[in-house]
Amino acid sequence: MDIEQARFNMVEQQIRTWDVLDPSVLALLTELPRERFVPPGRESLAFADVELPVAHGEVMLTPKMQARIAQELALAPTDRVLEVGTGTGYLTAILARLSASVLSVEIHPDLAEAARARLAALAIGNVRVETGDAARGWPSGGQFDAIVLTGSLPMLTDTFQKQLNTGGRLFVIVGEHPVMSARLITRDSASAFSGVTLFETVVAPLRNAQQPQRFEL
């Protein structure tokens, strides 16, 4: 496989066509070696428009989804970012290159350790990967300028919104199969939030995410 040609095709045929046009995001996707973040044995699929399975039943999001997340967050070089669900660390690397620092939380210790190693190998040092369950928030992390959840939530609570600084953005996918929506929520002031629905999609839910109340007859 011609890796550089495959990378070019990924950007031009998948990512640009999904309305990802931010020059800084496109340049970063051309530069970052996605093939070094895919699960072992899946290198030939590194640039394919598919979710890749990883350990524990988790998946690596498609390239276009990861690119779209980065674009929608509109990160500034001074931003502090929280990522819930490190996975293989590829989106973590993108976020880190676009911001001041990233705190990424992964529930599976082995995935967290592997992601740390991949990030260190590329000298991406403004990331801290912690192991834990952040599906209902990570209050010990403080406040953030941007938060992204790499799994969906069946219902949206205000937990993550409250961890945003004023002007901060939350990217989250809300709903249950087969109807889910990607949303961008902005903290406009200490007590006011606004949101916009970006697109429809289906993404596996975060483990231990809060569930809506079920009515039983």
C-alpha positions as a Markdown table, in Angstrom:
| # | Residue | x | y | z |
|---|---|---|---|---|
| 1 | Met | 0.0 | 0.0 | 0.0 |
| 2 | Asp | 1.2 | 3.5 | -0.9 |
| 3 | Ile | 0.6 | 5.1 | 2.6 |
| 4 | Glu | 1.0 | 8.7 | 1.4 |
| 5 | Gln | -1.4 | 8.2 | -1.5 |
| 6 | Ala | -3.9 | 6.5 | 0.9 |
| 7 | Arg | -3.6 | 9.4 | 3.3 |
| 8 | Phe | -4.1 | 11.9 | 0.5 |
| 9 | Asn | -7.2 | 10.0 | -0.7 |
| 10 | Met | -8.6 | 10.0 | 2.9 |
| 11 | Val | -8.3 | 13.8 | 3.1 |
| 12 | Glu | -9.6 | 14.6 | -0.4 |
| 13 | Gln | -12.3 | 11.9 | -0.8 |
| 14 | Gln | -13.7 | 11.4 | 2.7 |
| 15 | Ile | -12.9 | 14.5 | 4.8 |
| 16 | Arg | -13.2 | 17.4 | 2.5 |
| 17 | Thr | -16.4 | 16.0 | 1.1 |
| 18 | Trp | -17.9 | 16.0 | 4.6 |
| 19 | Asp | -17.5 | 19.7 | 4.9 |
| 20 | Val | -14.2 | 19.7 | 6.8 |
| 21 | Leu | -12.4 | 22.6 | 5.2 |
| 22 | Asp | -10.5 | 24.2 | 8.0 |
| 23 | Pro | -6.9 | 24.5 | 6.7 |
| 24 | Ser | -5.3 | 23.8 | 10.0 |
| 25 | Val | -7.3 | 20.6 | 10.5 |
| 26 | Leu | -6.6 | 19.4 | 7.0 |
| 27 | Ala | -2.9 | 20.1 | 7.3 |
| 28 | Leu | -2.7 | 18.2 | 10.5 |
| 29 | Leu | -4.5 | 15.1 | 9.1 |
| 30 | Thr | -2.0 | 15.1 | 6.3 |
| 31 | Glu | 0.9 | 15.2 | 8.7 |
| 32 | Leu | -0.2 | 12.9 | 11.6 |
| 33 | Pro | 0.5 | 9.2 | 11.0 |
| 34 | Arg | -2.9 | 7.7 | 11.5 |
| 35 | Glu | -1.5 | 4.3 | 10.7 |
| 36 | Arg | 0.4 | 4.4 | 14.0 |
| 37 | Phe | -2.8 | 4.7 | 16.0 |
| 38 | Val | -4.9 | 1.9 | 14.6 |
| 39 | Pro | -5.2 | -1.4 | 16.4 |
| 40 | Pro | -2.5 | -4.0 | 15.6 |
| 41 | Gly | -3.2 | -5.9 | 12.4 |
| 42 | Arg | -5.5 | -3.2 | 11.1 |
| 43 | Glu | -2.9 | -1.0 | 9.5 |
| 44 | Ser | -4.3 | -1.6 | 6.0 |
| 45 | Leu | -7.6 | 0.0 | 7.1 |
| 46 | Ala | -6.0 | 3.1 | 8.7 |
| 47 | Phe | -7.4 | 5.4 | 6.0 |
| 48 | Ala | -10.7 | 3.6 | 5.3 |
| 49 | Asp | -14.1 | 5.2 | 5.9 |
| 50 | Val | -15.0 | 2.7 | 8.6 |
| 51 | Glu | -15.0 | 2.4 | 12.4 |
| 52 | Leu | -12.2 | 0.0 | 13.5 |
| 53 | Pro | -12.8 | -2.4 | 16.4 |
| 54 | Val | -10.4 | -2.2 | 19.3 |
| 55 | Ala | -10.3 | -4.1 | 22.6 |
| 56 | His | -13.2 | -4.4 | 25.0 |
| 57 | Gly | -15.8 | -3.9 | 22.2 |
| 58 | Glu | -14.8 | -0.3 | 21.7 |
| 59 | Val | -14.2 | 1.3 | 18.3 |
| 60 | Met | -12.0 | 3.9 | 16.6 |
| 61 | Leu | -14.1 | 6.5 | 15.0 |
| 62 | Thr | -13.9 | 7.1 | 11.3 |
| 63 | Pro | -11.4 | 9.6 | 10.0 |
| 64 | Lys | -14.1 | 12.0 | 8.8 |
| 65 | Met | -15.8 | 11.9 | 12.2 |
| 66 | Gln | -12.6 | 12.7 | 14.0 |
| 67 | Ala | -11.8 | 15.5 | 11.6 |
| 68 | Arg | -15.3 | 17.0 | 11.9 |
| 69 | Ile | -15.1 | 17.0 | 15.7 |
| 70 | Ala | -11.8 | 18.9 | 15.6 |
| 71 | Gln | -13.3 | 21.4 | 13.1 |
| 72 | Glu | -16.5 | 22.0 | 15.1 |
| 73 | Leu | -14.6 | 22.6 | 18.4 |
| 74 | Ala | -12.7 | 25.5 | 16.7 |
| 75 | Leu | -9.8 | 25.1 | 19.1 |
| 76 | Ala | -7.5 | 28.0 | 20.0 |
| 77 | Pro | -3.8 | 27.6 | 20.9 |
| 78 | Thr | -4.7 | 28.6 | 24.5 |
| 79 | Asp | -7.6 | 26.1 | 25.0 |
| 80 | Arg | -7.7 | 23.5 | 27.6 |
| 81 | Val | -9.5 | 20.3 | 26.4 |
| 82 | Leu | -11.2 | 17.4 | 28.1 |
| 83 | Glu | -11.7 | 14.2 | 26.0 |
| 84 | Val | -13.8 | 11.4 | 27.4 |
| 85 | Gly | -12.8 | 8.1 | 25.8 |
| 86 | Thr | -9.1 | 8.1 | 24.7 |
| 87 | Gly | -9.4 | 5.0 | 22.6 |
| 88 | Thr | -6.3 | 4.6 | 20.5 |
| 89 | Gly | -5.2 | 8.2 | 21.0 |
| 90 | Tyr | -5.5 | 9.5 | 17.4 |
| 91 | Leu | -8.2 | 12.1 | 18.1 |
| 92 | Thr | -6.3 | 13.0 | 21.3 |
| 93 | Ala | -3.2 | 13.8 | 19.2 |
| 94 | Ile | -5.3 | 16.0 | 16.9 |
| 95 | Leu | -6.8 | 17.9 | 19.8 |
| 96 | Ala | -3.4 | 18.3 | 21.4 |
| 97 | Arg | -1.8 | 19.7 | 18.3 |
| 98 | Leu | -4.6 | 22.3 | 18.0 |
| 99 | Ser | -4.8 | 23.4 | 21.7 |
| 100 | Ala | -2.7 | 24.2 | 24.7 |
| 101 | Ser | -3.4 | 21.0 | 26.6 |
| 102 | Val | -5.6 | 17.9 | 26.7 |
| 103 | Leu | -6.8 | 15.8 | 29.6 |
| 104 | Ser | -8.0 | 12.5 | 28.2 |
| 105 | Val | -9.8 | 9.9 | 30.3 |
| 106 | Glu | -10.0 | 6.3 | 29.3 |
| 107 | Ile | -12.0 | 3.7 | 31.3 |
| 108 | His | -9.8 | 0.7 | 30.1 |
| 109 | Pro | -6.3 | 0.8 | 31.6 |
| 110 | Asp | -4.6 | -1.1 | 28.8 |
| 111 | Leu | -6.0 | 1.3 | 26.2 |
| 112 | Ala | -4.9 | 4.2 | 28.2 |
| 113 | Glu | -1.4 | 2.8 | 28.5 |
| 114 | Ala | -1.1 | 2.1 | 24.8 |
| 115 | Ala | -2.4 | 5.6 | 23.9 |
| 116 | Arg | 0.2 | 7.1 | 26.2 |
| 117 | Ala | 3.0 | 5.2 | 24.4 |
| 118 | Arg | 1.8 | 6.2 | 21.0 |
| 119 | Leu | 1.6 | 9.9 | 22.0 |
| 120 | Ala | 5.0 | 9.8 | 23.6 |
| 121 | Ala | 6.5 | 8.2 | 20.5 |
| 122 | Leu | 5.4 | 11.2 | 18.5 |
| 123 | Ala | 6.7 | 13.6 | 21.2 |
| 124 | Ile | 3.1 | 14.9 | 21.9 |
| 125 | Gly | 3.7 | 16.1 | 25.4 |
| 126 | Asn | 0.8 | 18.4 | 26.2 |
| 127 | Val | -1.5 | 15.5 | 26.9 |
| 128 | Arg | -2.3 | 13.7 | 30.2 |
| 129 | Val | -4.1 | 10.4 | 29.8 |
| 130 | Glu | -5.9 | 9.3 | 33.0 |
| 131 | Thr | -7.6 | 6.0 | 33.7 |
| 132 | Gly | -11.2 | 6.2 | 35.0 |
| 133 | Asp | -14.9 | 6.4 | 34.3 |
| 134 | Ala | -15.8 | 9.9 | 33.1 |
| 135 | Ala | -19.1 | 9.0 | 31.5 |
| 136 | Arg | -20.9 | 11.2 | 34.0 |
| 137 | Gly | -18.2 | 13.9 | 34.2 |
| 138 | Trp | -14.7 | 14.4 | 35.5 |
| 139 | Pro | -15.0 | 17.0 | 38.2 |
| 140 | Ser | -11.5 | 16.6 | 39.4 |
| 141 | Gly | -10.3 | 18.0 | 36.1 |
| 142 | Gly | -11.6 | 21.5 | 36.7 |
| 143 | Gln | -12.9 | 23.7 | 34.0 |
| 144 | Phe | -12.3 | 23.4 | 30.2 |
| 145 | Asp | -12.5 | 25.5 | 27.1 |
| 146 | Ala | -13.6 | 22.4 | 25.0 |
| 147 | Ile | -15.0 | 19.0 | 25.9 |
| 148 | Val | -15.5 | 16.1 | 23.5 |
| 149 | Leu | -17.2 | 12.8 | 24.2 |
| 150 | Thr | -16.1 | 10.0 | 21.8 |
| 151 | Gly | -19.1 | 7.9 | 22.6 |
| 152 | Ser | -22.8 | 8.8 | 22.6 |
| 153 | Leu | -25.1 | 9.6 | 25.5 |
| 154 | Pro | -28.6 | 8.3 | 25.7 |
| 155 | Met | -29.6 | 11.5 | 27.3 |
| 156 | Leu | -27.9 | 14.9 | 27.9 |
| 157 | Thr | -27.5 | 16.2 | 31.4 |
| 158 | Asp | -25.9 | 19.5 | 32.4 |
| 159 | Thr | -22.9 | 17.7 | 34.0 |
| 160 | Phe | -20.4 | 18.4 | 31.2 |
| 161 | Gln | -21.9 | 21.8 | 30.4 |
| 162 | Lys | -21.1 | 23.0 | 33.9 |
| 163 | Gln | -17.4 | 22.1 | 33.3 |
| 164 | Leu | -17.1 | 24.6 | 30.5 |
| 165 | Asn | -15.5 | 28.0 | 30.8 |
| 166 | Thr | -17.6 | 30.8 | 29.4 |
| 167 | Gly | -17.2 | 30.6 | 25.7 |
| 168 | Gly | -16.4 | 26.9 | 26.0 |
| 169 | Arg | -17.8 | 24.3 | 23.6 |
| 170 | Leu | -19.1 | 20.7 | 24.1 |
| 171 | Phe | -19.2 | 18.2 | 21.3 |
| 172 | Val | -21.6 | 15.4 | 22.1 |
| 173 | Ile | -23.7 | 12.8 | 20.3 |
| 174 | Val | -27.1 | 12.4 | 22.0 |
| 175 | Gly | -29.8 | 9.8 | 21.5 |
| 176 | Glu | -30.3 | 6.1 | 21.2 |
| 177 | His | -30.0 | 3.7 | 18.2 |
| 178 | Pro | -31.2 | 4.3 | 15.5 |
| 179 | Val | -31.7 | 8.1 | 16.1 |
| 180 | Met | -28.8 | 10.1 | 17.3 |
| 181 | Ser | -27.7 | 13.7 | 16.8 |
| 182 | Ala | -24.3 | 15.3 | 17.0 |
| 183 | Arg | -24.6 | 18.6 | 18.9 |
| 184 | Leu | -22.3 | 21.5 | 19.7 |
| 185 | Ile | -23.2 | 23.3 | 22.9 |
| 186 | Thr | -21.6 | 26.6 | 23.9 |
| 187 | Arg | -21.5 | 28.2 | 27.3 |
| 188 | Asp | -22.5 | 31.8 | 26.6 |
| 189 | Ser | -22.4 | 33.0 | 30.2 |
| 190 | Ala | -22.3 | 31.7 | 33.8 |
| 191 | Ser | -25.9 | 30.6 | 33.5 |
| 192 | Ala | -26.7 | 30.6 | 29.7 |
| 193 | Phe | -26.0 | 27.9 | 27.1 |
| 194 | Ser | -26.8 | 27.6 | 23.4 |
| 195 | Gly | -26.7 | 24.6 | 21.1 |
| 196 | Val | -26.9 | 23.6 | 17.5 |
| 197 | Thr | -27.6 | 20.2 | 15.9 |
| 198 | Leu | -24.8 | 19.5 | 13.4 |
| 199 | Phe | -25.7 | 16.2 | 11.8 |
| 200 | Glu | -27.4 | 12.8 | 12.3 |
| 201 | Thr | -25.2 | 9.8 | 13.1 |
| 202 | Val | -25.0 | 6.6 | 15.1 |
| 203 | Val | -22.1 | 6.0 | 17.6 |
| 204 | Ala | -21.8 | 3.4 | 20.3 |
| 205 | Pro | -22.7 | 4.8 | 23.8 |
| 206 | Leu | -20.2 | 5.5 | 26.5 |
| 207 | Arg | -20.0 | 2.8 | 29.1 |
| 208 | Asn | -22.0 | 3.6 | 32.2 |
| 209 | Ala | -23.6 | 6.7 | 30.7 |
| 210 | Gln | -26.7 | 7.9 | 32.5 |
| 211 | Gln | -29.8 | 6.3 | 31.2 |
| 212 | Pro | -33.2 | 7.9 | 30.8 |
| 213 | Gln | -36.0 | 6.8 | 33.1 |
| 214 | Arg | -37.9 | 3.9 | 31.7 |
| 215 | Phe | -41.6 | 3.6 | 32.3 |
| 216 | Glu | -42.9 | 0.2 | 33.2 |
| 217 | Leu | -46.5 | -1.0 | 33.0 |
